Amino acid sequence: MTAPSPNRTQPTGSGSAPRSFDIGIVGGGAAGLSAALMLGRARRSVVVIDSGRPRNRFAPHMHGVLGHDGRPPLELLARGRAEARGYGVEFAEGEVSAVERVAGGFLLRGAHEVLVRRVVVATGLVDELPAIPGLEAMWGTSAVACPYCDGWEVRDRPLGVIATSPMSRNQAQLLRQWTEDLTVFGAVEAGIPEAELRAFAMRGIRVAPPATEVSGRLGAVRVSTAEGEHRVDRLFVGARPRPVDALLSHLGCDTQQTPMGTVVATDDSGQTSVKGVWAVGNVADLKALVPMALGAGVHTATQINISLLEEEIARALASDASRED
Ligand SMILES: Cc1cc2nc3c(=O)[nH]c(=O)nc-3n(C[C@H](O)[C@H](O)[C@H](O)COP(=O)(O)OP(=O)(O)OC[C@H]3O[C@@H](n4cnc5c(N)ncnc54)[C@H](O)[C@@H]3O)c2cc1C
């Protein structure tokens, strides 16, 4: 998939000796930037290292984000970077390839190596699409995932759901709120149980064979099946969410099962089982929309700040005690 890359900023930490920061944030999407803003305002030194592939970069507009409804997603991130930079947050473009434990914190490895006391992993998730010719090129415009994000714009229009698992039942029944003209492609093959298919029929939801190819443009999408061609305005797809969590698994962070899949386990503050490593946004919460990622970033930032503060208080007390000895 290709998409525009957000405007980038100055690299950080090049040269032989890695620079040190209080916090290193891996991933500069909604969650990472929100954490960066709060930590910058708390006068912490912060670096955000970001590879520039936010999940919603394929979408021209973003919805349901109070105060930003209809704004391009990349514009929100550009604003966020500018706001955070105003509080001294530094940015580097590139991929963090590993997080290693070192004395006093962590070494972030990759194009920009930095030493940090705390790590926030805000690397998001990847939407794995079913292998249907033509679908990838439509992702974010004619083919989308979330009725809350994109349903209003196509209310009362003919819509389709590409079923990929029994969970697609939820997407179809939800979408029925926005239109009476709804077809679910591949419902039987995706394993949606008979009782649920009856509920589809009772709510006027049609069932069709699996899509073999999709083509067309926004507002005029053609869906080919073994039994012929269908026309819909837009497709909703049960993409499989895969968290971008390699850094966390290499660190040995515990995971947990959720109805949408396995994710890193975190406590109420967003901290993983590895002390000093936080995970926030879609990497830890597969269902998080932009406002949830923003809120989680703020919450995690305040908790990290407290953890640093407690460390600083303990250090002050220890140095006082050693003076008395
Ligand atoms: C097509 C589409 C449309 C959507 N529309 C809406 C909408 O209208 N409203 C809404 O609320 N939500 C919408 N969403 C959901 C939204 O995309 C997510 O809620 C949001 O992106 C989550 O933010 P995040 O910060 O967790 O992850 P992301 O935004 O995905 O950011 C993760 C960042 O981490 C970077 N990264 C990953 N690995 C590394 C690494 N190793 N080193 C450095 N950087 C790394 C990535 O490049 C990326 O920039 C939509 C999603 C999709 C797919």
The ligand as a Tripos MOL2 file, in Angstrom:
@<TRIPOS>MOLECULE
LIG
   53    58     1     0     0
SMALL
NO_CHARGES

@<TRIPOS>ATOM
      1 C1         -9.1860    3.6630    6.8600 C.3       1 LIG1
      2 C2         -9.3030    4.0810    8.3000 C.ar      1 LIG1
      3 C3        -10.0890    5.1760    8.6390 C.ar      1 LIG1
      4 C4        -10.2010    5.5530    9.9740 C.ar      1 LIG1
      5 N1        -11.0140    6.6030   10.2710 N.ar      1 LIG1
      6 C5        -11.1400    6.9940   11.5450 C.ar      1 LIG1
      7 C6        -12.0150    8.0780   11.8750 C.ar      1 LIG1
      8 O1        -12.6790    8.6610   11.0030 O.2       1 LIG1
      9 N2        -12.1240    8.4260   13.1880 N.ar      1 LIG1
     10 C7        -11.4260    7.7820   14.1560 C.ar      1 LIG1
     11 O2        -11.5560    8.1580   15.3270 O.2       1 LIG1
     12 N3        -10.5920    6.7490   13.8700 N.ar      1 LIG1
     13 C8        -10.4370    6.3490   12.5980 C.ar      1 LIG1
     14 N4         -9.5960    5.3140   12.2950 N.ar      1 LIG1
     15 C9         -8.8230    4.6730   13.3850 C.3       1 LIG1
     16 C10        -7.4690    5.4240   13.6050 C.3       1 LIG1
     17 O3         -6.6590    5.1970   12.4770 O.3       1 LIG1
     18 C11        -6.7840    4.9170   14.8780 C.3       1 LIG1
     19 O4         -7.6470    5.0970   15.9750 O.3       1 LIG1
     20 C12        -5.4980    5.6970   15.1910 C.3       1 LIG1
     21 O5         -4.6500    5.7290   14.0620 O.3       1 LIG1
     22 C13        -4.7560    5.0500   16.3680 C.3       1 LIG1
     23 O6         -3.6310    5.8440   16.6740 O.3       1 LIG1
     24 P1         -2.2410    5.1990   17.1650 P.3       1 LIG1
     25 O7         -1.3950    6.3490   17.5590 O.co2     1 LIG1
     26 O8         -2.4720    4.1180   18.1410 O.co2     1 LIG1
     27 O9         -1.6250    4.4710   15.8690 O.3       1 LIG1
     28 P2         -1.1920    5.0720   14.4600 P.3       1 LIG1
     29 O10        -1.9730    6.2780   14.1360 O.co2     1 LIG1
     30 O11        -1.2550    3.9460   13.4960 O.co2     1 LIG1
     31 O12         0.3260    5.5290   14.6660 O.3       1 LIG1
     32 C14         1.3580    4.6020   14.8490 C.3       1 LIG1
     33 C15         2.6640    5.2420   14.3730 C.3       1 LIG1
     34 O13         3.7670    4.4290   14.8000 O.3       1 LIG1
     35 C16         4.7100    4.3630   13.7400 C.3       1 LIG1
     36 N5          5.5670    3.1780   13.9480 N.ar      1 LIG1
     37 C17         5.2160    1.8770   13.9210 C.ar      1 LIG1
     38 N6          6.2850    1.0840   14.2010 N.ar      1 LIG1
     39 C18         7.3350    1.9260   14.4040 C.ar      1 LIG1
     40 C19         8.7140    1.7220   14.7290 C.ar      1 LIG1
     41 N7          9.2340    0.4960   14.9490 N.pl3     1 LIG1
     42 N8          9.5170    2.8040   14.8370 N.ar      1 LIG1
     43 C20         9.0260    4.0530   14.6580 C.ar      1 LIG1
     44 N9          7.7180    4.3140   14.3570 N.ar      1 LIG1
     45 C21         6.8940    3.2470   14.2390 C.ar      1 LIG1
     46 C22         3.8460    4.2960   12.4830 C.3       1 LIG1
     47 O14         4.5800    4.6390   11.3280 O.3       1 LIG1
     48 C23         2.7450    5.3150   12.8390 C.3       1 LIG1
     49 O15         3.1040    6.6150   12.4380 O.3       1 LIG1
     50 C24        -9.4910    4.8590   10.9890 C.ar      1 LIG1
     51 C25        -8.7040    3.7560   10.6310 C.ar      1 LIG1
     52 C26        -8.6240    3.3570    9.3160 C.ar      1 LIG1
     53 C27        -7.7920    2.1560    8.9480 C.3       1 LIG1
@<TRIPOS>BOND
     1     1     2 1
     2     2     3 ar
     3     2    52 ar
     4     3     4 ar
     5     4     5 ar
     6     4    50 ar
     7     5     6 ar
     8     6     7 ar
     9     6    13 1
    10     7     8 2
    11     7     9 ar
    12     9    10 ar
    13    10    11 2
    14    10    12 ar
    15    12    13 ar
    16    13    14 ar
    17    14    15 1
    18    14    50 ar
    19    15    16 1
    20    16    17 1
    21    16    18 1
    22    18    19 1
    23    18    20 1
    24    20    21 1
    25    20    22 1
    26    22    23 1
    27    23    24 1
    28    24    25 2
    29    24    26 1
    30    24    27 1
    31    27    28 1
    32    28    29 2
    33    28    30 1
    34    28    31 1
    35    31    32 1
    36    32    33 1
    37    33    34 1
    38    33    48 1
    39    34    35 1
    40    35    36 1
    41    35    46 1
    42    36    37 ar
    43    36    45 ar
    44    37    38 ar
    45    38    39 ar
    46    39    40 ar
    47    39    45 ar
    48    40    41 1
    49    40    42 ar
    50    42    43 ar
    51    43    44 ar
    52    44    45 ar
    53    46    47 1
    54    46    48 1
    55    48    49 1
    56    50    51 ar
    57    51    52 ar
    58    52    53 1
@<TRIPOS>SUBSTRUCTURE
     1 LIG1         1 GROUP 0 **** ****
